[in-house]
């Protein structure tokens, strides 16, 4: 087999990466269900491992891969908007917890960014790396745009987004059990706030109510970060 020709075909055919991405996620779902939905076998993790291995093997840059799967990236918008349905169905619960929701959003959102930035600064990270970390808890499309505005590295910002989401999806349920969190609303809001879309996908498995609060947290966190983070960074600069 001519491996060079195969690699060239993969890199020059956009549909190849789209098919690989979709198949990888499907394989992840099959494995996840086969092992009774084990926490460590989240479909998103399996698909990332497969895709990342192929990207490294084919020496494909992030920009090339991202351009090839732009259509999937486009549908992230409508998929996010579709999360308004569980929000609407649980509007009564959201109104009843309005003040705790707003307080948690600001306190947890700010603390999450500050602790990550301080840790990187303590470890001697460069400014672009530190700035890229500030968008770790919002969805990838918003992270890309915001990172460009604040002088961060978009590809690195997306990497932090992915890692943050996977950590939340894998260890979220374990942490809830350890500290005895039993309220679906709290679990969903925490997952959406810290782990954005990946955490929201995990919340959907918990219940519709958890999914509603996860969607709310993800949406509000993304909006506030996109609006205020560039202003704050500009002020300090």
N, C-alpha and C positions, 0 to 999 in steps of 0.2 A: 504494500500500500504506500502511496506517495503522501506522506504526512504533511509535507510543505504545501502541497496542493489542497489538502483537506483544511489546513489551518487558514489558507488564503480564502477558501470558499466560505468558511464560517465567518471570517472577519468582513467579507464583502457582501454577505447576504443578510440583510436586516431580519428577514423572516426566521432565520435560523435561531437567533437569540430569543425572539419572541416565543417560538415553539419550545426551546430549551427551558425558558423561564416558566411557562405554563405547565410543562411536563414535570419539572422539578417540584413545583408546588403540589401537583397532583400526587406524585410519589410520596411527598411529605404527608399528605392527608391519609393516604393508604397505610403508611407506617404508623402514623399517630393512632388511627382507629384499630389497627391490628394489635397494638400493645395497650389497649384499653385507655387510650388518651393519656398516656404517661406525660407528666409535666415536662420532663427533659426532652421529649420528642415532639415538640411543637412543630407543625408543618412549615412555618416560616423559617425555623432554624435549619431543618433538613434541606429546604430549597436553597437557602443561602450557602450552605456548605457545598452543595452540588454546583451551583452557579459560580461561586468564588473559585472553586477548584478548576473549573473549565476556563475561567477568565485568566487565571494564573498560567495554566497549561498552554493556552493559545496566545499568551502574551498580549492580551487585549486590554487597552486602556479603559478607565472608567468612562471617559467621554465617548468612546466608540460604542461601548455597551449601552450607555444611557441613551444615545442617539438612536440606537437600533430598537429600543423598547419604548420609544416616546409615546406610542399609542396606549400602552398600559399606564404610563404616567398620566396621560390625558384623562383616563377613566377614573383616576383617583379622586378627581374633583366630584363627579356625579356620585361616586360611591360614598364620599364623605357627606354629601348633601342628603343621601338616602338615610343616613343615621338620624335625620330629623323625625322619622316616623316613630321610633321608640321614645323619642323626646316628647312628641305630641301626646302619645298614649299615657305617659307618666307625668303630664304637666301638673297635676294636682300635687304629687309628691315633691316636685321641683319647687313649686311655690311655697310649700310648707317649710322647706329647708333653705330658703333663699339666703338668709343671713349666714348660716354656717357654710354654705357653698361659697359665697363671696369671700368670707374670711379665710377659708381653707385655700382658695384659689390664689390669693395674694401671698399669704404666709408661706405655704408650701412651694409655690412657684418661685418666689424670690429666694427662699432658702436653698432650693435645689440648684439654682444657678450659682449662687454665692459659694456654696460648699465645693462645687466642682471647680470653679475658677480659682478659689483659694488653694485647693489641692494641687492644681497644675502649676500655679505660681510658685508654691513651695517647692515643687519638684524641678523648678527651673525651666519650664516650658516657654517657648517663644510666644510673642503676642498673637500672631495669626492662629496658632494652635489653641490658645486660651479663648480667643474670640469664637473659634469654631465650636468650642464646647458649649457656649452659651445657648445654642439653639438645639441642644440635644433632646429636649423633651417636647418638641413640636413635630408635626408631620413633615415628611421629606419635601414636598413642594414648597411649603412656607419656609422651611429651613434653608433651601437653596436661595430663594429670593432674599431673605433676611441676611444670610451670610454674605452675599454680594454687597449689600448696603453697608454693612459694618466693617468691611475689609477683611473678612475671614476667608477661609478656603472652602468653597462649596462642596467639593468631593470629600474633604475631611469632615465637614459638618454632617453630610449625609451618613458617613461612616459612624459618627458618634450617635446619630439618630437611630441607626439600625442596631448598634450594640445596646443602647439604652432600652430600646423596645424589647429586644430579646431577653435581656436581664430581667425586666419587669414581668414579662410573660412567663418566664421559667420560675422565678423565685417569688413572685407576688403571692401566689396561693400558699406557698410554704411559710412566708412571713405572716400572712393572715392567721394561719393556724397557730404559729408560735406565740403571737401576741393576742390570740383569741378574739379576732375581729370576725363577727358573725353577721353583720348587717350588709346586705347586698348593695345598698346604696353607697356605703363607705368603701367597699371593695371596688365597685365599679368606678367611682370617682377617683380613687387613688390610682387605679390602672390607667385611666384615661389621662390623668394629669401628668403622671411620670413617664408612661410608656406609649403615649399617643395612639396611633392606629393599631399597632401590634397589641398593645394593652387592651384596646377597645375590642379587638377580635377575641381576646381571651375573656373579656367581660361578657360578651355575647353568649359564651358557653355557660356562664354562671346563671344568668336569667335576663329577661327583657328589662327589668328594672335596673340591674347592674349595667346593662348596655346603654340605657338612657343616660345614666349619670356619667358613664365613661365618655359618651359622645359629647355631653355638655362640657365636661372638663377639658377634653381634647380641643374642642372648638374655641372655648373661651381662652384657654392657655395660648393657643396659636394666634388668636387675634391680639391679645394683650402683648405677647412677645413681639409680634410683627410691628405693632404700633409704637411701643414704648422702648424696646431695646435699642433701635437705631438712635433714638433721641438721647437715651442715657449714655450710649457709647460716644456720640458726638459731643455731649457735654463734658465728659471726662477727657476726651482728646484735646 
